[in-house]
Amino acid sequence: MSTKYKATMSDTGYFITITTVGWIDVFTRLKQKFVITEAIGYCQKHKGLEVYAYCIMPSHIHMLCKAKEGFLLSNIMRDFKKFTSKKIIDTIVNYPESRREWMLDYFKKACLHLKRGQQYKVWQDGYHAEICSLNKFIKQKLDYIHNNPVKEKIVSNPEDYIFSSARNYASLDSELNVVMLHIF
């Protein structure tokens, strides 16, 4: 598997995008968004994930993050995706979801080609990771992450979107704690 867009270096910051198969809008329900925030919070506390910015969009997640010393971001992402896949399916099955049958069928068909006996596939293979080495790049990605919900007309202002670190940067209540970046 190519390492071009993988987080292979430890203690290095990355801009990461994780996407659902077929770009399915899974994160339209509050319960599904909490699955993600709780999993990120767990990774921050127990797996060495350091988050500088994030945004949970309907079909994907953006983060500026790194693994603390002694941890590997690739391992954190692997565990995050494995855990959240199970929780997302569980939430679709056990909580109100008007698209339940369609979503479960899609996720089931998405793993038919896999050799391992997997029942559902929620996330696309891998994730897109770009090294954050220049302040200009970091600032660009920070703005991109925070303005993504505005661009998609979910909210009018970045800080109005509850599931984004734009709230942290605007000194508002937020779902997750982040390490604030001060880049000009």
C-alpha positions as CSV (number, residue, x, y, z in Angstrom):
1,M,0.0,0.0,0.0
2,S,1.3,3.5,-0.9
3,T,2.5,5.7,1.9
4,K,2.2,8.9,-0.1
5,Y,-0.8,10.1,2.0
6,K,-0.2,8.2,5.2
7,A,1.0,9.4,8.6
8,T,4.3,7.5,8.8
9,M,6.5,9.8,10.8
10,S,6.1,10.0,14.5
11,D,5.9,13.3,16.4
12,T,5.0,15.1,13.2
13,G,1.8,17.2,12.5
14,Y,-0.6,16.1,9.8
15,F,-3.7,17.4,8.0
16,I,-5.9,14.3,7.9
17,T,-9.2,13.6,6.1
18,I,-11.1,10.4,6.9
19,T,-14.1,9.7,4.5
20,T,-17.0,7.3,4.6
21,V,-17.4,4.8,1.8
22,G,-19.4,6.3,-1.1
23,W,-19.2,9.7,0.7
24,I,-22.4,8.7,2.5
25,D,-23.7,11.4,4.9
26,V,-23.5,9.3,8.1
27,F,-22.9,12.3,10.4
28,T,-26.3,14.0,10.0
29,R,-27.6,12.6,13.3
30,L,-26.4,14.0,16.6
31,K,-25.8,10.5,18.0
32,Q,-23.4,9.7,15.2
33,K,-21.5,13.0,15.7
34,F,-21.1,12.1,19.4
35,V,-19.7,8.7,18.4
36,I,-16.9,10.6,16.7
37,T,-16.3,13.2,19.4
38,E,-16.2,10.5,22.1
39,A,-13.8,8.4,20.1
40,I,-11.5,11.4,19.4
41,G,-11.6,12.3,23.1
42,Y,-10.7,8.7,24.0
43,C,-7.7,8.8,21.6
44,Q,-6.6,12.1,23.1
45,K,-6.6,10.7,26.6
46,H,-5.4,7.1,26.0
47,K,-3.8,6.8,22.6
48,G,-1.5,9.8,22.4
49,L,-3.5,11.9,19.9
50,E,-2.9,15.6,20.0
51,V,-5.6,17.6,18.1
52,Y,-5.1,21.2,16.9
53,A,-8.2,21.5,14.8
54,Y,-11.1,19.3,13.7
55,C,-14.4,19.4,11.9
56,I,-17.0,16.6,11.5
57,M,-18.7,17.0,8.2
58,P,-21.7,14.8,7.1
59,S,-19.5,12.3,5.2
60,H,-15.9,13.0,6.4
61,I,-13.7,14.3,9.2
62,H,-10.9,16.8,8.9
63,M,-8.2,17.1,11.6
64,L,-4.9,18.9,12.2
65,C,-3.2,16.5,14.6
66,K,-0.2,14.5,15.6
67,A,0.7,11.5,17.7
68,K,2.6,12.3,20.9
69,E,6.1,10.9,21.3
70,G,6.0,7.1,21.7
71,F,2.8,6.8,19.6
72,L,2.1,6.4,15.9
73,L,-0.6,8.3,14.2
74,S,-1.2,5.5,11.7
75,N,-2.0,3.1,14.7
76,I,-4.3,5.7,16.2
77,M,-6.2,6.2,12.9
78,R,-6.4,2.4,12.5
79,D,-7.9,1.9,15.9
80,F,-10.1,5.0,15.6
81,K,-11.6,3.7,12.3
82,K,-12.1,0.2,13.6
83,F,-13.8,1.3,16.8
84,T,-16.0,4.0,15.2
85,S,-17.1,1.6,12.4
86,K,-18.6,-0.7,14.9
87,K,-20.2,2.1,16.9
88,I,-21.6,3.7,13.8
89,I,-23.3,0.5,12.7
90,D,-24.6,-0.1,16.2
91,T,-26.0,3.4,16.3
92,I,-27.7,2.9,12.8
93,V,-29.2,-0.3,14.1
94,N,-30.3,0.8,17.5
95,Y,-31.4,4.4,17.2
96,P,-33.8,6.2,14.9
97,E,-32.5,6.3,11.3
98,S,-34.8,6.7,8.4
99,R,-32.2,5.4,6.0
100,R,-31.3,2.4,8.1
101,E,-31.9,-0.4,5.6
102,W,-30.3,1.6,2.7
103,M,-27.2,2.4,4.7
104,L,-26.7,-1.0,6.1
105,D,-27.1,-2.5,2.7
106,Y,-24.6,-0.1,1.2
107,F,-22.0,-0.8,4.0
108,K,-22.6,-4.5,3.5
109,K,-22.0,-4.3,-0.2
110,A,-18.9,-2.2,0.3
111,C,-17.1,-5.1,1.9
112,L,-18.1,-7.9,-0.5
113,H,-14.8,-7.7,-2.3
114,L,-12.8,-8.0,0.9
115,K,-11.0,-11.3,1.7
116,R,-11.4,-11.0,5.5
117,G,-14.9,-11.8,6.8
118,Q,-16.2,-8.3,7.4
119,Q,-19.9,-7.7,7.6
120,Y,-19.9,-3.9,7.1
121,K,-17.4,-1.3,5.7
122,V,-18.1,2.3,6.9
123,W,-14.8,4.1,6.1
124,Q,-12.9,4.3,2.8
125,D,-9.5,2.4,2.9
126,G,-6.8,4.4,4.6
127,Y,-7.0,8.1,5.1
128,H,-5.5,11.2,3.4
129,A,-2.6,12.7,5.4
130,E,-0.4,15.6,4.5
131,I,2.6,16.7,6.5
132,C,2.2,20.1,8.1
133,S,5.7,21.6,8.0
134,L,5.2,25.3,7.0
135,N,3.1,27.8,8.9
136,K,1.5,29.0,5.7
137,F,0.2,25.4,5.0
138,I,-1.0,25.0,8.6
139,K,-2.8,28.3,8.5
140,Q,-4.4,27.4,5.1
141,K,-5.6,24.0,6.5
142,L,-6.8,25.5,9.7
143,D,-8.9,28.0,7.7
144,Y,-10.1,25.3,5.4
145,I,-11.2,23.0,8.3
146,H,-13.1,25.8,10.0
147,N,-14.7,27.2,6.9
148,N,-15.8,23.8,5.5
149,P,-19.3,24.0,7.2
150,V,-19.7,27.6,5.9
151,K,-18.8,26.6,2.4
152,E,-21.3,23.7,2.5
153,K,-24.0,26.2,3.8
154,I,-24.5,24.3,7.1
155,V,-23.8,27.5,9.1
156,S,-23.1,31.1,8.3
157,N,-20.1,31.5,10.6
158,P,-17.4,28.9,11.4
159,E,-17.8,29.3,15.1
160,D,-21.6,28.5,14.8
161,Y,-20.8,24.9,13.9
162,I,-20.9,22.9,17.1
163,F,-18.7,20.0,15.8
164,S,-15.7,22.1,14.9
165,S,-12.7,23.5,16.7
166,A,-13.7,26.9,15.3
167,R,-15.6,27.2,18.5
168,N,-12.4,26.6,20.5
169,Y,-10.6,29.3,18.6
170,A,-13.5,31.7,19.2
171,S,-13.4,31.0,22.9
172,L,-16.9,29.3,22.9
173,D,-18.0,26.1,24.5
174,S,-16.9,23.1,22.4
175,E,-17.3,19.4,22.2
176,L,-13.6,18.6,22.2
177,N,-10.5,20.2,23.7
178,V,-7.8,21.1,21.2
179,V,-4.3,22.4,21.5
180,M,-4.6,26.0,20.2
181,L,-2.3,27.1,17.4
182,H,-1.2,30.7,17.2
183,I,-0.3,31.3,13.6
184,F,-0.3,34.6,11.8
